Amino acid sequence: MESYRTVKGYGETALEINKSKFIVQVNRAISVQDAIDYIGTVKKKHWDATHNCSAFIIGSHGQQQKADDDGEPAGTAGIPILETLKKNKITDAVIVVTRYFGGIKLGTGGLIRAYGKMAALGLQAAGILERIPHTYFILKANYDLLGIVEHYLHSNNYIIKKKDFAEQVTIHVLAEKNRENFLCQTITDLTSGQVTLSVAGIQYVDKPLNI
């Protein structure tokens, strides 16, 4: 599992360009069907629009991609939207740009710029984050070792999800993939092997980004 970028969630904004009204709506989609369904929802909402152009990229490596010009000249709408997703290295996301024609033709270059600009504004409205895989560790320690273990974890910016208190203290910790071996070795050394560590799986941690 590797880090990847996606949108935080839903985002929408509108802009008038040469008397045409453009509305962009962005959302996360974790499958092709999610993206198709979302595009259908937007088309139903804006059934009276001149065009509802769209693009999506799905998969941690962007394996599944599609662009739709929805009646605009070929390559002037869906592709600029798709290229905006690619440029920002975004996946698991869908963008729909709705256009209400205002009577002034934009030409090929104008359309490409308009749809690309709206896609970029949509990503800004939705927000971008990086999803970073972490190994989920469960640490079990006696109470007299809690202070030492917590101090190390806090000092080295490991993520403590929660703590359970019973006969022993159970600490749920997230460690970035490239730090997991160091965590295990250091905890073992600090406690002379008196803390048990087990792996409970992999969990993503989301880090907001500015674009």
Beta strands, then each sheet from edge to edge (+ up, - down):
strand 1: 4-7
strand 2: 11-17
strand 3: 20-28
strand 4: 51-58
strand 5: 64-68
strand 6: 93-100
strand 7: 128-141
strand 8: 159-165
strand 9: 169-176
strand 10: 196-209
sheet 1: 1+ 7- 9+ 8-
sheet 2: 1+ 7- 10+
sheet 3: 2+ 3- 6+ 4- 5+
end
